[in-house]
Amino acid sequence: MSIRKLRPAFVVFLATFLVPMAAFAADEAGANKWRVKSWAALGAGLSIGLAALGGALGQGRAAAAALEGISRNPGAAARIQTPMILGLALIESLVLFALLVAYLLPSK
């Protein structure tokens, strides 16, 4: 892989992991508590945005692959549809978990 292909992944890594860490970093005297709250709000916004984007991409790919499999073999539609719906439900549960974390993050 080239460096250009890894740049977006690196930016997503930084936004996902370093912004919430900065949100929980406390000042020594605790005087700048509003800065911690603002970083927490930024981390919450980024986390739910990335979760929604990732969930939408995952659900789109899962549905496209299932529909392609059904179109190639219509007789296997029932065997393909059930795992697809289960997979979509699991993807959606991860997005809802990210929404819960994003909701609780600014309250810290």
VENHU-V228955 format. One record per residue. N is the residue number from 1. SS is DSSP state (a for helix, b for strand, c for the rest). OMEGA is omega as a letter, one per 30 degrees, with the letter a starting at -180 (none if undefined). D_CENTER is the distance of its C-alpha to the mean C-alpha in whole Angstrom. Layout:
# VENHU-V228955
n: <N:N>
ss: <SS:SS>
omega: <OMEGA:OMEGA>
d_center: <D_CENTER:D_CENTER>
This chain:
# VENHU-V228955
n: <1:2:3:4:5:6:7:8:9:10:11:12:13:14:15:16:17:18:19:20:21:22:23:24:25:26:27:28:29:30:31:32:33:34:35:36:37:38:39:40:41:42:43:44:45:46:47:48:49:50:51:52:53:54:55:56:57:58:59:60:61:62:63:64:65:66:67:68:69:70:71:72:73:74:75:76:77:78:79:80:81:82:83:84:85:86:87:88:89:90:91:92:93:94:95:96:97:98:99:100:101:102:103:104:105:106:107:108>
ss: <c:c:a:a:a:a:a:a:a:a:a:a:a:a:a:a:a:a:a:a:a:a:a:a:c:c:c:c:c:c:c:c:a:a:a:a:a:a:a:a:a:a:a:a:a:a:a:a:a:a:a:a:a:a:a:a:a:a:a:a:a:a:a:a:a:a:a:a:a:a:a:a:c:a:a:a:a:a:a:a:a:a:a:a:a:a:a:a:a:a:a:a:a:a:a:a:a:a:a:a:a:a:a:a:a:c:c:c>
omega: <l:a:a:l:a:a:l:l:l:l:l:l:l:a:a:a:a:l:l:l:l:a:a:l:a:l:a:a:a:a:a:a:l:l:l:l:a:l:l:l:l:l:l:l:l:a:a:l:l:l:l:l:a:l:l:l:l:l:l:l:a:l:l:l:l:l:l:l:l:a:l:a:a:a:a:a:a:l:l:a:a:l:l:a:l:l:l:l:l:l:a:l:l:l:l:l:l:l:l:l:l:l:a:a:a:a:l:none>
d_center: <24:25:23:22:20:18:18:15:13:15:14:10:11:14:11:9:12:15:14:14:17:19:18:20:22:26:29:32:34:31:32:29:27:26:24:22:21:21:18:16:16:15:12:11:11:9:6:7:7:4:2:6:6:5:6:9:10:10:12:14:15:16:18:20:21:22:24:25:26:28:30:31:32:33:34:31:29:29:28:25:24:24:21:19:19:18:15:14:14:13:9:10:11:7:6:9:9:7:9:12:11:11:14:16:15:18:20:21>
